[in-house]
């Protein structure tokens, strides 16, 4: 199957995630300019954490609804209010995100809090090898991703109204503590020996705080963005649930993780022939980001790689927990959760080889 797809990958809404359309149509009429129903609804195939729906209207105008899942949730997770806030602020300052029409925290409308945004036309690329492209096209798409994350990290949070979006210092230390606690506290998800080892290694080898605080996406990778229909340009960055105020180097290294992941695991590139494919090397990609953000280098890459692998393993562990509690929102949740151990073991191998 072509893994570069139009942004239309939907299915029928899962039975446990259905809701009555009447209350939503009334809310849309009150909050979306020139809205005209009735609505038809389908569910996007992605969205492991927050269920995401496509809303179509008779005129052809389409919207996206993103909501908290029903059921028992971990404290602080599924913060759709934060997603709506950060996207609204960044969109107002020229960053490529969908236009947000409104946030609704009234559970009587669809059953849980949600927000509605525009549907953005374009392509979602599911694999970081950017299949079915020429080397020139592939290189241009990598450059677009690099330029877009550099643009995100260029904003002064205070200047765009997000100075209180998180704490300005101690980001990596807090994140290590947060994901360790979340992993250890999710009893229903079970234990993973490599994760137990990593919690100790990460705490024992913390680098000095960078002191640099920017808006960080938290899950920046090719399948969380929409590329323009016919050009190498990022039209919209999606899935802001993990965004906060934090260390931009850690955010970029999360994106850089694709270079350390084996091809076939998530959006991995390790083992591919970069020169033949037109993909920049890890060193070239880091240099481009540093040039765009005015940095001379990116220190502590090896530690940050382990940290971001641990964090995504923690996310997968959380999906396993939601499966156990019956609140997982994606048909692919079981297969995704099964990658927890392989990723944790890869992170442990990276840690043992790290140059600190």
N, C-alpha and C positions, 0 to 999 in steps of 0.2 A: 504494500500500500504506500502511496505517496505520503510522506510524513510532513510535507508542507501543504497545509490545508487551509481552505477558506474558513473564516471564523463562523462556522455554522454547525459544529459538532454537538448536536443535541439529541435527546431521546425523550420518550414519554416520561412524565414526572413519576418518580417512585411513589408508591402508594402512601408510605408514611410521611412523605414530604408534600403532599397535596394540600390545597387550601381553596376556599371559596373565592371566586373571582369578583363577585359583587362588591364586597368591601374594598378590595384593591382598586377596582375601577372608580369608585367614589373618591378614594384617596388620590388617585392619579388626576382626576378631574380638578381637584382642589390644589394640586401641587405642581403639575406639569403644564406649561404653556401650550395652548392649542391641542391639548389631548382630545382624541376622539376614539372611543371604543366601538364595539366590544373587543376585549382582549382574548387572544389565544396564547397558551403558555406551554413551554417545553423546558426541559432541564438540560443544562450543559453537562457533558460527560465528565469534565474535570470538576474542581472544587472539592478536594478531599475534606476540607475543614468547614467552610461555610457554603451551604447549598446555593447554587447560582442558576438563575432561570432566564430564559429568553421570553420577552413579552412582545407579541406581534399585534399590529392594529390593521384594520381594513385598508388604510391609506398606504401601507407598506412601511410606515415608520416603525422602528423597533427599539426596544429598551432592554436593559438588563437589570434584574432584581437580585440582590445578594442579601441573604438573611442569616441570622443565627440558626443553627440546627435545633430542633426540639430535643427534649430529653435532658438527662443529667449532664452538666458541663463542668469542666474544671474552672476554678475561679480565675477571672481575668482573660480567659480564652474567648475567641470568636467575637472580638470587639468591632462590630460593624460600624459603630459610631466613630471610632478612631479612623477606620478606613475612609469613611465619608469625609471626615474633617481634613485629613491630609491630602486627599485627592482634590478637594475643593480649593485648598490653599495653593497647591502646586499648579493646578490648572489656571488659576487666576494670574500666575506669573510666568506663563508660557511653557510649562513643562507638559510633555505629551501624556495626558491622562483623559479618560472619558469625562464628559460633563456630568456632574452630579446634580440631580434635580431635587433631591430631598431625602432626609432621614426620618424614619417613623419608628418611634419606640413604644407605640401602642400595640400590645399583643393581640388586640381584638381584630386587627386587620388581616394578617396572614398567620397569626399564631406566635410569632417571635419578632423582635426588632429587625428592621431591614432598611436598605436604601435602594434608590432607583437611579440609574445612570443611562446615558446614551449607549446604544450599540455602535461600535466603531467598525467600519468596514476594513477589511484587510486580511492578512494571512497570519496564522499561528504556525510556527516551526517547532515541531516536537522534539527534534534531535539537534544537538549542537554541531553535528557534522554538516548541517544544512544540506541534506541530500537533494539530488536532482538540480543542482546549480553548477554553473561553471566555476573554475577557480577565481576568476575575476569577480563574479557575483558574490561568491562566498566571502572573499576578502572584504568586499564592500559592506556586507551585512555584519561582519565582525566589527568593522570600524564604526558602524552605526550604533551597535550595542555599547561599545567602549565610549563613544562620544556622549551617549545618553546618560550613562551612569556618572560620567564626569560632570555633566550638566546638573544632575541631581545634587551632587556633592558640592556644587559651586554656590548654592543658596545659603545665605545667612539666615538661620532659623528665626531670629528675632525680626528680621526685615520682612518676612512673609507671614508673620503672625503665629509661628510655631515654636517660639522660644520656650514654651512650657510643655512641649510634646514629650519630654522625657528628661532625665537627669543628664547634665552636661559632662560629668566626669565619671570615671570608673565603669565604663560601658562593658568592656570585656569581662572584668571581674564579676560584675552583676549578672551578666548573661551566663557565665559559667555556673554561678551559684543558682540562678533561676532554673536552668535546664537540668542541673544535677538534682535539685529539689523536686522538679516536676517528674523527672525519671524515677527517683526513689519513692515519690509519693503515689505513683500510679500503680497500686498493688495489683489491680486486675490485669494489667498488661504483662506482668511477670518480670523476671530478672534476666539480664544479659551479662555474662561474665566480662566481655570486653568493655561494656558501658561502666561496670563497676570499677574496672581498672582505670578507665579514662577520667572518671570523676576525680580520682586522686592525682593523676599525672597533670591534669589541667590546673588544679589548684596549686600544685607544687612548683609549677614552671611559669606562672603568670609573668608576662613582660610588664615594664613600666607603663603607666597610663599615658596615652598619646596626648591628652589635653585638647584634642580636636573634636568638636561636636558638630555634627551635621545631621540632616534628615537621612536616615538609612532605610532602605526598602526592606531588607531582611530576607528576601527570597528572589533576588534578581537573577533570572536565567531566561534563556530564549523562549521557553514555552509559557512564560508569564508576561509576554508582550505581544502586541499585534503589529506586524510590519505592514507598511502601506501596500496597496494592491499590486503595484507595478514598479516599485522602486525600493532601494535599500535604505529605508528610513523607518525609524520606530514611530508608529502612529499613536500608540498608547501603551503605557506600562500598567499592568493589572495586578490584582492580588496583593493589597497593601496591609494585610492583617498583621504582619510581623513588623511593620514599620515603627520607628521610634526616633528619638534623638540619640545619636551614638557615634561610634568611631567609624568614619568613612572607610578607613583601610580594611577593617573587618568586613564591612559590607562588600567592598570590591573583591576581597579574597574569597568570600562566599561565591561570588560569580566566577572567580578564577578557579574554583574547585573542579570545574569541568575538565581542566587539564590533568588533574590527578585521579580522576575517576575512569575506570575501564570503559571502553566503548561498549554500549549495551546496558550500562547501569545508569539510570536517569539520563542525563545529557552528557555522558562521558566522552572524552576524546583520547585518552591515553592509549597508545598503540597505533594510532593512525599516522599516515604519511602526510604531515602538514604541508610540506613543500608542494607535493603533487595536488593537494586539495585546495591550495590557496589560503590555508588557515595560518595566521601568525603563530609563532612559537609563544610559549608562556612568557619568555623574557621580552619578546617584542610587544606582547599585549600589555604587560606591566609597564614597559617604557612609554607606550602611547598614553596610558592613563596618567602616569606621572607627569608627562609633558603637558597634558591638558589641565591638570590640577595644580601645576606649579611645584611639584615635589621633585626632590633630587633622587629619592629612592623610596622603597616601600619596605620598612624593616619588619622583622618578626613574621615573615611570610609562613615559615614552616609551622610555628606555633598556631598562627591564625588558621592555617589549613586544617590542623587537627581540631581546633575549636569549632570551625564551621561544619566539619564532618560530624562531630559529636552532636552539634545542635540539630542537624537534619536527622540524624539517627534518633534524637530525642523526639522530633516531630513524628517520625514513623512509629516510634514506640507509643506515642499518644494516639495515633490512628489505631494501633493494636488495642489500646485501652478502650477506645470508642467502639470498636468491634465487640469487645467483651461486654460492654454496657448496652449495646444495641443502638448506638447513636451515630454510627459512621454514615456519611452521606453519599459516598461514591460506590458504584458497582465494582470499581477497581481497588477498593480499600484493602481487601485481603491480600492481593498480590503485592501491593505497595508495602503493607506492614511486614510482609515476609522478608523485605530487604533490610530490616533493622539489624540483624546479626551480621550479614556481609558488610554493611557499611561501617558498623562499629569496629569490626575486625580490620577493615582497611584503615580506619582512623588510628587504631592502635599500631599498625605497621608504620604509618606515617610518623607517629610520635616516636617510635623507636629509632627511626632514621633521621629525625629532625636535627638540624644544625641550629643550636640556640646560642 
